[in-house]
Amino acid sequence: MSTIGGPGGIGGPKGPKPPDDVGEVGDASGVEDAGRVGDVAATQPSELDAIAADLSAGKLTPREAVDKLVDQIANGSELDASDRAELRELMAELVANDPHLGALLNRL
């Protein structure tokens, strides 16, 4: 009996067949807001750094820091007032009930 065989061996499955035509790469000239991500990323670290500094200095408890982050996320979105309130509520519930997030908060 031969030890050659099994997946990919003699008589075994060969895997998926490559497609005959993968097509052409499209033109990206229609992308308009490519710089927006950089703008958002440039403003967020200073806000996060300020919360982290306040947390490290003992000016904020971990729970207060999370509440502040939740408020910043909700207020920074393009939602109306009722949707922002719902988002705040959902995020607060997630932080309160998720054991992983709770463990992370306890480590702060």
C-alpha distances in whole Angstrom, upper triangle without the diagonal:
4,7,9,10,13,17,18,14,13,14,15,19,21,24,28,29,32,36,37,41,41,45,48,49,52,56,57,60,61,60,64,63,61,63,64,61,62,66,64,62,65,67,65,64,68,68,65,67,70,68,66,69,71,68,68,72,72,74,71,69,65,66,69,67,65,67,69,65,65,69,68,65,67,70,68,67,68,69,72,73,72,68,69,70,67,65,66,66,62,62,64,62,59,60,61,58,55,54,52,55,58,56,56,60,60,59,61
4,5,8,11,14,15,11,10,12,13,17,18,22,25,26,29,33,34,38,38,42,45,46,49,52,53,57,58,57,61,60,58,60,61,58,59,63,62,59,62,65,62,62,65,66,63,64,67,66,64,67,69,66,66,69,70,72,69,67,63,64,67,65,62,65,67,63,63,67,66,63,65,68,66,64,66,66,70,71,70,66,67,68,65,63,64,64,61,60,62,60,57,58,60,57,54,52,51,54,56,54,54,58,58,57,59
4,6,9,12,13,10,10,12,12,16,17,20,24,25,28,31,33,37,37,41,43,44,47,50,51,55,56,55,58,58,55,57,58,55,56,60,58,56,59,61,59,58,62,62,59,60,64,62,60,63,65,62,62,66,66,68,65,63,60,61,64,61,59,62,63,60,60,63,62,59,62,65,63,61,63,64,67,68,67,64,64,65,62,60,61,61,58,56,59,57,54,55,56,54,50,49,47,50,52,50,51,54,55,53,56
4,7,10,10,6,6,9,9,13,14,17,20,22,24,28,30,33,33,37,40,41,44,47,48,52,53,52,55,55,52,55,56,53,54,57,56,54,57,59,57,57,60,61,58,59,63,61,59,62,64,62,61,65,66,67,65,63,59,60,63,60,58,61,62,59,59,62,61,58,60,63,61,59,61,62,65,67,66,62,62,64,61,58,60,60,56,55,58,56,53,54,56,53,50,49,47,50,52,50,50,54,55,53,55
4,7,7,4,5,6,6,9,11,14,18,19,22,26,28,31,31,35,38,39,42,45,46,50,51,50,53,53,51,53,54,51,52,56,55,53,56,58,56,55,59,59,56,58,61,60,58,61,63,60,60,64,64,66,63,61,58,58,61,59,56,59,60,57,56,60,59,56,58,61,59,57,59,59,62,64,63,59,60,61,58,56,58,58,54,53,55,54,50,52,54,51,48,47,45,48,50,49,49,52,53,52,54
4,6,5,7,7,5,8,10,12,16,18,21,24,27,30,30,33,36,37,40,43,44,48,48,47,51,50,48,51,51,48,50,53,52,50,53,55,53,53,56,56,53,55,58,57,55,58,60,57,57,61,61,63,60,58,54,55,58,56,53,56,57,53,53,57,56,53,54,57,56,54,55,56,59,61,59,56,56,58,55,52,54,54,50,50,52,50,47,48,50,47,44,43,41,44,47,45,45,49,50,49,51
4,6,8,8,5,5,7,8,12,15,17,21,23,26,26,30,32,33,36,40,40,44,45,44,47,47,44,47,48,45,46,50,48,46,50,52,50,49,53,53,50,52,55,54,52,55,57,55,55,59,59,60,58,56,52,53,55,53,50,53,54,50,50,53,53,49,51,54,52,50,52,53,56,58,56,53,53,55,52,49,51,51,47,47,49,48,44,46,48,45,42,41,39,42,45,43,43,47,48,46,49
4,7,8,5,5,5,7,11,13,15,19,21,24,24,28,30,31,35,38,39,43,43,43,46,46,44,46,47,44,46,49,48,46,49,52,50,50,53,54,51,53,56,55,53,56,58,56,56,60,60,61,59,57,53,54,57,54,51,54,55,51,51,55,53,50,52,55,53,51,52,53,57,59,57,54,54,56,53,51,53,53,49,48,51,50,46,47,50,47,44,43,41,44,47,45,45,48,50,48,50
4,6,5,8,8,11,15,16,18,22,24,27,27,31,34,35,38,41,43,46,47,46,50,50,47,50,51,48,49,53,52,50,53,55,53,53,57,57,54,56,59,58,56,59,61,59,59,63,63,65,62,60,56,57,60,57,55,58,58,55,55,58,57,54,56,59,56,55,56,57,60,62,61,57,58,59,57,54,56,56,53,52,54,53,49,51,53,50,47,46,44,47,49,48,48,51,52,51,53
4,5,9,9,13,16,17,20,23,25,28,29,32,35,37,40,43,45,48,49,49,52,52,50,53,54,51,53,56,55,53,56,59,57,56,60,60,58,59,63,61,60,63,65,62,62,66,67,68,65,64,60,61,63,61,58,61,62,58,58,61,60,57,59,62,60,58,59,60,63,65,64,60,61,62,60,57,59,59,56,55,57,56,52,54,56,53,50,50,47,50,53,51,51,55,56,54,57
4,7,9,12,15,16,19,22,24,27,28,32,35,37,40,43,45,48,49,48,52,52,50,53,54,51,53,56,55,53,57,59,57,57,61,61,58,60,63,62,60,63,65,63,63,67,67,68,66,64,60,61,63,61,58,61,62,58,58,61,60,57,58,61,59,57,58,59,62,64,63,59,60,61,58,56,58,58,54,54,57,55,52,53,55,52,49,49,47,50,53,51,51,55,56,55,57
4,6,9,13,14,18,21,23,26,26,30,33,34,38,41,42,46,46,46,49,49,47,50,50,48,50,53,52,50,53,55,53,53,57,57,54,56,59,58,56,60,62,59,59,63,63,65,62,60,56,57,59,57,54,57,58,54,54,57,56,53,55,58,56,54,55,55,59,60,59,55,56,58,55,52,55,55,51,50,53,51,48,49,51,49,46,45,43,46,49,47,47,51,52,51,53
4,6,9,11,14,17,20,23,23,27,30,31,34,38,39,42,43,42,46,46,44,47,47,45,47,50,49,47,50,52,50,51,54,54,52,54,57,55,54,57,59,57,57,61,61,62,60,58,54,54,57,55,52,54,55,52,51,54,53,50,52,54,52,50,51,52,55,57,56,52,53,55,52,49,52,52,48,47,50,49,45,47,49,46,43,43,41,44,47,46,46,49,50,49,51
4,7,8,11,15,17,20,20,24,27,28,31,35,36,40,40,40,43,44,42,45,45,43,44,48,47,45,49,51,49,49,53,53,51,53,56,55,53,56,58,56,57,60,61,62,59,58,54,54,57,54,51,54,55,51,50,54,52,49,51,54,51,49,50,51,54,57,56,52,53,54,52,49,51,52,48,47,50,49,46,47,49,47,44,44,42,44,47,46,45,49,50,49,51
4,7,9,12,15,18,18,22,24,25,28,32,33,37,37,37,40,40,38,41,42,39,41,44,43,42,45,47,45,46,50,50,47,49,52,51,50,53,55,53,53,57,58,59,56,54,51,51,53,51,48,50,51,47,47,50,49,45,47,50,48,46,47,47,51,53,52,48,49,51,48,45,48,48,44,44,47,45,42,44,46,44,41,41,39,41,44,43,42,46,47,46,48
4,6,9,12,15,14,18,21,22,25,29,30,34,34,34,37,38,36,39,39,37,39,42,41,40,44,46,44,45,48,48,46,48,52,50,49,53,55,53,53,57,57,58,55,54,50,50,52,50,47,49,50,46,46,48,47,44,45,48,46,43,44,45,48,51,50,46,47,49,46,44,46,47,43,43,46,45,41,43,46,43,40,41,39,41,44,43,42,46,48,46,48
4,6,9,12,12,16,19,21,24,28,29,33,33,33,37,38,36,39,40,38,40,43,43,42,45,47,46,46,50,50,48,50,53,52,51,55,57,55,56,59,60,60,58,57,53,53,55,52,50,52,52,48,48,51,49,46,47,50,47,45,46,47,50,52,52,48,49,51,48,46,49,49,45,45,48,47,44,46,49,46,43,44,42,43,47,46,45,49,51,49,51
4,6,9,9,13,16,17,21,24,26,29,30,30,34,35,33,36,37,35,37,40,40,39,42,44,43,44,48,48,46,48,51,51,50,53,55,53,54,58,58,59,56,55,52,52,54,51,48,50,51,47,46,49,47,44,46,48,45,43,44,45,48,51,50,46,47,50,47,45,47,48,45,44,47,47,43,45,48,46,43,44,41,43,46,46,45,48,50,49,50
4,6,6,10,13,15,18,22,24,27,28,28,32,33,32,35,36,34,37,40,39,39,42,44,43,44,48,48,46,48,52,51,50,53,55,54,55,58,59,59,57,56,52,52,54,51,48,50,50,47,46,48,47,43,45,47,44,42,42,43,47,49,49,45,46,49,46,44,47,48,44,44,47,47,43,45,48,46,43,45,42,44,47,47,46,49,51,50,51
4,7,9,13,16,18,22,24,27,28,29,33,35,33,36,38,36,38,41,41,41,44,46,45,46,50,50,49,51,54,54,53,56,58,57,58,61,62,62,60,59,56,56,57,54,52,53,53,50,49,51,49,46,47,49,47,44,44,46,49,52,51,48,49,52,49,47,50,51,47,47,51,50,47,49,52,50,47,48,46,47,51,50,49,52,54,53,54
4,6,9,12,15,18,21,24,25,26,29,31,30,33,35,34,36,39,39,38,41,44,43,44,48,48,47,49,52,52,51,54,56,55,56,60,60,60,58,58,54,54,55,52,50,52,51,48,47,49,47,44,45,47,44,42,42,43,46,49,49,46,47,49,47,45,48,49,46,45,49,49,46,47,51,49,46,48,45,46,50,50,48,51,54,52,53
4,7,9,12,16,18,21,22,23,26,28,26,30,31,30,32,35,35,35,37,40,39,40,44,44,43,45,48,48,47,51,53,52,53,56,57,57,54,54,50,51,52,49,46,48,48,44,44,46,44,40,42,43,40,38,38,40,43,46,46,42,43,46,44,41,44,46,43,42,46,45,42,44,47,46,43,45,42,43,46,46,45,47,50,49,49
4,7,9,13,15,18,19,20,24,26,25,28,30,29,31,34,34,34,37,39,39,40,43,44,43,45,48,48,48,51,53,52,53,56,57,57,55,54,51,51,52,49,47,48,48,44,44,45,43,40,41,43,40,38,37,39,42,45,45,42,43,46,44,41,44,46,43,42,46,46,43,45,48,47,44,46,44,44,48,48,46,48,51,50,50
4,6,9,12,15,16,18,21,24,22,26,27,27,29,31,32,32,34,37,37,38,42,42,42,44,47,47,46,49,51,51,52,55,56,56,53,54,50,51,51,48,46,47,47,43,43,44,42,39,40,42,38,36,36,38,41,45,45,41,42,45,44,41,44,46,43,42,46,46,43,45,48,47,45,46,44,44,48,48,46,48,51,50,50
4,7,9,12,14,15,18,20,18,22,24,23,25,28,28,28,31,33,33,35,38,39,38,40,43,43,43,46,48,47,48,51,53,52,50,50,47,48,48,45,43,44,43,40,40,41,39,36,37,38,35,33,33,35,39,42,42,39,39,43,41,38,41,43,40,39,43,44,41,42,46,45,42,44,41,41,45,45,43,45,48,47,47
4,6,9,10,12,15,18,16,20,22,22,24,26,27,27,29,32,32,34,37,38,37,39,42,42,43,45,47,47,48,51,52,52,49,50,47,47,47,44,42,43,42,39,38,40,37,34,36,36,33,31,31,33,36,39,40,37,37,41,39,37,40,42,39,38,42,43,40,42,45,45,42,44,42,41,45,45,43,45,48,47,47
4,6,8,9,13,15,14,18,20,20,22,24,25,26,28,30,31,33,35,36,36,38,41,41,42,44,46,46,47,50,51,51,49,49,47,47,47,44,42,43,41,38,38,39,36,34,35,35,32,30,30,32,35,39,40,36,37,40,39,37,39,42,40,39,42,43,41,42,46,45,43,45,43,42,46,46,44,45,49,48,47
4,5,6,9,12,11,14,16,17,18,20,22,22,24,26,27,29,32,33,33,35,37,38,38,41,43,43,44,46,48,47,45,46,43,43,43,40,38,39,38,35,35,35,33,30,32,32,28,27,26,29,32,36,37,33,34,37,36,34,36,39,37,35,39,40,38,39,43,43,40,43,40,39,43,43,41,42,46,44,43
4,6,8,11,11,14,16,17,18,20,22,23,24,27,28,30,32,33,34,36,38,39,39,42,43,44,45,47,49,48,46,47,45,45,44,41,40,40,39,36,36,36,33,31,32,32,29,27,26,29,32,36,37,34,34,38,37,35,37,40,38,37,41,42,40,41,45,45,43,45,42,41,45,46,43,44,48,47,45
4,6,10,10,13,15,16,18,19,21,22,24,26,27,29,32,32,33,35,37,38,39,41,43,43,45,47,48,47,45,46,43,43,43,40,38,39,37,34,34,34,31,29,30,30,26,25,23,26,29,33,34,31,31,35,34,32,35,37,36,35,38,40,38,39,43,43,41,43,41,40,43,44,42,43,46,46,44
4,6,7,10,11,13,15,16,17,19,20,22,23,26,28,28,29,31,33,34,35,37,39,39,41,43,44,43,41,42,40,40,39,36,35,35,33,30,30,31,28,25,27,27,23,22,21,24,27,30,32,29,29,32,32,29,32,34,33,32,35,37,35,36,39,40,38,40,38,36,40,41,38,39,43,42,41
4,6,8,9,12,13,14,15,17,19,20,22,24,26,27,28,30,32,32,34,36,37,38,40,42,43,41,40,41,39,39,38,35,33,34,32,29,29,29,26,24,25,25,21,20,19,22,25,28,30,27,27,31,31,28,30,33,32,31,34,36,34,35,39,39,38,40,38,36,40,41,38,39,42,42,40
4,5,5,8,10,10,12,14,15,17,18,21,22,23,24,26,28,29,30,32,33,34,36,38,39,38,36,37,35,35,34,31,30,30,28,25,25,25,22,20,22,21,18,17,16,19,22,25,27,24,24,28,28,25,27,30,29,28,31,33,31,32,35,36,35,37,35,33,36,38,35,35,39,38,37
4,6,7,8,10,11,12,14,16,17,19,21,22,23,25,27,28,29,31,33,33,35,37,38,37,35,37,34,35,34,31,30,30,28,25,26,26,23,21,23,23,19,18,18,22,25,28,30,27,26,29,29,26,28,31,30,28,31,33,31,32,35,36,34,37,34,32,36,36,33,34,38,37,35
4,6,5,7,9,10,11,13,15,17,19,20,21,22,24,26,27,28,30,31,32,34,36,35,33,35,33,33,32,29,28,29,27,24,25,25,21,20,22,21,18,18,18,22,25,27,29,27,25,29,29,26,28,31,30,28,31,33,31,32,35,36,34,37,34,32,35,36,33,33,37,36,34
4,5,5,6,9,10,11,13,15,17,17,19,21,22,23,25,27,28,29,31,33,34,32,31,32,30,30,29,26,25,26,24,21,21,21,18,17,18,18,14,14,14,18,21,24,26,23,22,25,26,23,24,28,26,25,28,30,28,29,32,33,32,34,32,29,33,34,31,31,35,34,32
4,5,5,6,9,10,11,13,15,16,16,19,21,21,22,25,26,27,28,30,32,31,29,30,28,28,27,24,23,24,22,19,20,20,17,15,18,18,14,14,15,18,22,24,26,23,21,25,25,22,23,26,25,23,26,28,26,26,30,31,29,31,28,26,30,31,27,28,32,31,29
4,5,5,6,9,10,12,14,15,16,17,20,21,21,23,25,26,27,29,31,30,29,30,28,29,28,24,24,25,23,20,21,22,18,17,20,19,15,16,18,21,24,26,29,26,24,27,28,24,25,29,27,25,28,30,28,28,32,33,31,33,30,28,31,32,28,29,32,31,29
4,6,5,7,9,11,12,14,15,17,18,20,21,22,24,25,27,28,30,29,27,29,28,28,27,23,23,24,21,19,20,20,16,16,18,17,13,14,16,19,22,24,27,24,22,25,26,23,24,27,27,24,27,30,28,28,31,33,31,33,31,28,31,32,29,29,32,31,29
4,5,5,6,9,11,11,12,15,16,17,18,20,22,23,24,26,28,26,25,26,24,25,23,20,20,20,18,15,16,16,13,12,15,14,10,11,13,17,20,21,24,21,19,22,23,20,20,24,23,21,23,26,24,24,27,29,28,30,27,25,28,29,25,26,29,28,26
4,6,5,7,10,11,11,13,15,16,17,19,21,21,22,25,26,25,24,25,23,24,23,20,19,20,18,15,17,18,14,13,16,16,13,14,17,20,23,24,26,23,21,24,25,21,22,25,24,21,24,26,24,23,27,29,27,29,26,23,26,27,24,24,27,26,24
4,6,7,8,10,11,12,14,16,17,18,20,21,22,24,26,25,24,26,24,25,24,20,21,22,19,17,19,19,15,15,18,17,14,16,18,22,24,26,28,26,23,26,27,24,24,27,27,24,26,29,27,26,30,31,30,31,29,26,29,29,26,26,29,28,25
4,6,6,7,9,10,12,13,15,16,18,19,21,22,24,22,21,23,22,23,21,18,18,19,16,14,16,16,12,13,16,14,11,14,16,19,22,23,25,23,20,23,25,21,21,25,25,22,23,27,25,24,27,30,28,30,28,25,27,28,25,24,28,27,24
4,6,5,6,8,10,11,12,14,16,17,18,20,21,20,19,20,19,20,18,15,15,16,13,11,13,13,10,10,14,13,10,13,16,18,21,22,24,22,19,21,22,19,18,22,22,19,20,23,22,21,24,26,25,26,24,21,24,25,21,21,24,23,20
4,5,5,6,8,10,10,12,14,15,16,18,20,19,18,20,18,20,18,15,15,17,14,12,15,16,12,13,17,16,14,17,20,22,25,25,27,25,22,24,25,22,21,24,24,20,22,25,23,21,25,27,25,26,24,21,23,24,20,20,23,22,19
4,5,5,6,9,10,10,12,14,15,16,18,17,17,19,18,20,18,14,16,17,14,13,16,16,12,14,17,16,14,18,21,23,25,25,28,26,22,24,26,23,22,25,25,22,23,26,25,23,26,29,27,29,26,23,25,26,22,21,24,23,20
4,5,5,6,9,10,11,12,14,15,17,15,14,16,16,17,14,11,13,14,10,9,12,12,9,11,14,13,12,15,18,20,22,22,24,23,19,21,23,20,18,21,22,19,19,23,22,20,23,26,25,26,24,21,22,24,20,19,22,21,18
4,5,5,6,9,10,10,12,14,15,14,13,15,13,15,13,10,11,13,10,8,12,12,10,11,15,15,13,16,20,21,24,23,25,23,20,21,23,19,18,21,21,17,18,21,20,18,21,23,22,23,21,18,19,20,17,16,19,18,15
4,5,5,6,9,10,10,12,14,13,13,15,14,16,15,11,13,15,12,11,15,16,13,15,18,18,17,20,23,25,27,27,29,27,23,25,26,23,21,24,24,21,21,25,23,21,23,26,25,25,23,20,21,22,18,17,20,18,15
4,5,5,6,9,10,10,12,11,11,14,14,15,13,10,13,14,11,11,15,14,12,15,18,17,16,20,23,24,26,25,28,26,23,24,26,23,21,24,24,21,21,24,23,21,23,26,25,26,24,21,22,23,19,18,20,19,16
4,5,5,6,9,10,11,9,8,10,10,12,10,6,9,11,8,8,12,12,11,13,16,16,16,19,22,23,25,24,26,24,21,21,23,20,18,20,21,18,17,21,20,17,19,23,22,23,21,17,18,19,16,14,17,16,13
4,5,5,6,8,10,10,9,11,10,12,11,8,10,13,11,10,14,15,14,16,19,19,18,21,25,26,28,27,29,27,24,24,26,23,20,23,23,19,19,22,21,18,20,23,22,22,20,17,18,18,14,13,15,14,10
4,5,5,6,9,9,9,12,12,15,13,10,13,15,13,13,17,18,16,18,21,21,21,24,27,29,30,29,31,30,26,27,28,26,23,26,26,23,22,25,24,21,23,26,25,25,23,20,21,21,18,16,18,16,13
4,5,5,6,5,6,9,10,12,10,8,12,13,11,12,16,16,15,18,20,20,20,24,27,28,29,28,29,28,25,25,27,24,21,24,25,21,20,24,23,20,21,25,24,25,23,20,20,20,17,15,17,16,12
4,5,5,6,5,6,7,10,9,7,10,12,11,12,15,16,16,18,20,21,21,24,28,28,30,28,29,28,25,25,26,23,21,22,23,20,18,21,21,17,19,22,21,21,20,17,16,17,14,12,13,12,9
4,5,8,8,9,10,13,12,10,14,16,15,15,19,20,19,21,24,24,24,27,31,31,33,32,33,32,28,28,30,27,24,26,27,23,22,25,24,20,22,25,24,23,21,19,18,18,15,13,14,13,9
4,6,8,10,12,15,13,12,15,17,16,17,20,21,20,23,25,25,25,28,32,33,34,32,34,33,29,29,31,29,26,28,29,25,24,27,26,23,24,27,26,26,25,22,21,21,18,16,17,16,12
4,5,7,9,12,11,11,14,15,15,16,19,20,20,22,24,25,25,28,32,32,33,31,32,32,28,28,29,27,24,26,27,23,22,24,24,21,21,25,24,24,23,20,19,19,17,14,15,14,11
4,7,10,12,9,9,13,14,12,15,17,17,18,21,22,22,23,26,30,30,31,29,30,30,26,25,27,26,22,24,26,22,21,24,24,20,21,25,25,25,24,21,20,21,19,16,17,17,13
4,6,8,6,6,10,10,10,12,14,15,15,18,19,20,21,24,27,27,28,26,27,27,23,22,24,22,19,20,22,19,17,20,20,17,17,21,21,21,21,18,17,18,16,12,14,14,11
4,5,5,6,9,10,11,12,14,15,17,18,20,21,22,25,28,28,29,27,27,27,23,22,24,22,18,19,21,18,15,18,18,14,15,18,18,18,18,15,13,15,13,10,10,12,9
4,5,5,6,9,10,11,12,14,15,17,18,20,21,23,27,26,28,26,26,25,22,21,22,20,17,18,18,15,13,16,15,11,12,15,15,15,14,11,10,11,9,6,8,9,6
4,5,5,6,9,10,11,12,14,15,16,18,20,21,25,24,25,23,23,22,19,18,19,17,14,14,15,12,10,12,13,9,10,13,14,14,14,11,10,12,11,7,9,12,10
4,5,5,6,9,10,10,12,14,15,16,18,20,23,23,24,22,22,22,18,17,19,17,14,15,16,14,11,14,15,12,13,16,17,18,18,14,13,16,14,11,13,14,12
4,5,5,6,9,10,11,12,14,15,16,19,22,22,24,22,23,22,18,18,19,17,14,16,17,13,12,15,15,12,14,17,17,18,17,13,13,15,13,10,12,13,10
4,5,5,6,9,10,11,12,14,15,17,20,20,22,20,20,19,16,16,16,14,11,13,13,10,9,12,11,8,10,14,13,15,14,10,11,13,11,9,12,13,11
4,5,5,6,9,10,11,12,14,16,19,18,19,17,18,17,14,13,14,12,9,10,12,9,7,11,12,9,11,14,15,17,17,13,13,16,14,12,15,16,14
4,5,5,6,9,10,10,12,14,18,18,19,17,18,17,14,14,16,13,10,13,14,12,11,15,15,13,14,18,18,20,19,15,16,19,16,14,17,18,15
4,5,5,6,9,10,10,12,16,16,18,17,18,17,13,14,15,12,10,13,13,10,10,14,13,11,14,17,17,19,17,14,15,17,15,13,17,17,15
4,5,5,6,8,10,11,14,14,16,14,15,13,10,11,11,9,6,9,10,7,7,11,11,10,12,15,15,18,17,13,15,18,16,14,18,19,17
4,5,5,6,8,10,13,13,14,12,14,13,9,9,11,9,7,10,12,10,10,13,14,13,15,18,19,21,21,17,18,21,19,17,20,22,19
4,6,5,6,9,12,13,14,14,16,14,10,12,14,11,10,13,14,12,13,16,16,15,18,20,20,23,22,18,20,22,20,18,22,22,20
4,6,5,6,10,11,13,13,14,12,9,11,12,9,8,12,12,10,12,15,14,14,17,19,19,21,20,17,19,21,19,18,22,22,20
4,6,6,9,8,10,9,11,9,5,8,9,6,6,10,11,9,11,14,14,14,17,19,19,22,22,19,20,23,21,20,24,25,23
4,5,8,8,9,9,11,10,7,9,12,10,9,13,14,13,14,17,18,18,20,23,23,26,25,22,23,26,24,22,26,27,24
4,7,9,11,12,14,12,9,12,14,12,12,15,16,14,16,19,19,19,22,24,24,27,25,22,24,27,24,23,27,27,25
4,6,9,10,12,10,8,11,12,10,11,15,15,14,16,19,18,19,22,23,23,26,25,22,25,27,25,24,28,29,27
4,7,10,12,9,9,12,13,12,14,17,17,16,19,21,21,22,25,26,26,29,28,26,28,31,29,28,31,32,30
4,7,8,6,6,9,10,9,11,14,14,15,17,19,19,21,23,24,25,28,28,25,27,30,28,27,31,32,30
4,6,5,6,9,10,11,12,14,15,16,18,20,21,22,24,26,27,30,30,27,29,32,31,29,33,34,32
4,6,5,6,9,10,11,12,14,15,16,18,20,21,22,24,26,29,29,26,28,31,29,28,31,33,31
4,5,5,6,9,10,11,12,14,15,17,18,20,21,22,24,28,28,25,27,30,29,28,31,33,31
4,5,5,6,9,10,10,12,14,15,16,18,20,21,22,26,26,23,25,28,27,26,29,31,30
4,5,5,6,9,10,10,12,14,15,16,18,20,21,24,24,21,23,26,25,23,27,28,27
4,5,5,6,9,10,11,12,14,15,16,18,20,23,24,21,22,25,24,23,26,28,26
4,5,5,6,9,10,10,12,14,15,16,18,21,22,20,21,24,24,22,25,28,27
4,5,5,6,8,10,10,12,14,15,16,20,20,17,19,22,21,20,23,25,24
4,6,5,6,8,10,11,12,14,15,19,19,16,17,20,19,18,21,23,21
4,6,5,6,9,10,10,12,14,17,18,16,16,20,20,18,21,23,22
4,5,5,6,9,10,10,12,15,16,14,15,19,18,17,20,23,22
4,5,5,6,9,10,10,14,14,11,13,16,15,14,17,19,19
4,5,5,6,9,10,13,14,11,11,15,15,13,16,18,17
4,5,5,6,8,12,13,11,11,15,15,14,16,19,19
4,5,5,6,9,10,8,9,13,13,12,15,17,18
4,6,6,8,9,6,7,10,10,9,12,14,14
4,6,8,10,8,7,11,12,10,12,15,15
4,6,9,8,7,11,12,12,13,16,17
4,6,5,6,9,10,11,12,14,16
4,6,5,6,9,10,10,12,15
4,5,5,6,9,10,11,13
4,5,5,6,9,10,11
4,5,5,6,9,10
4,5,5,6,9
4,5,5,7
4,5,5
4,6
4
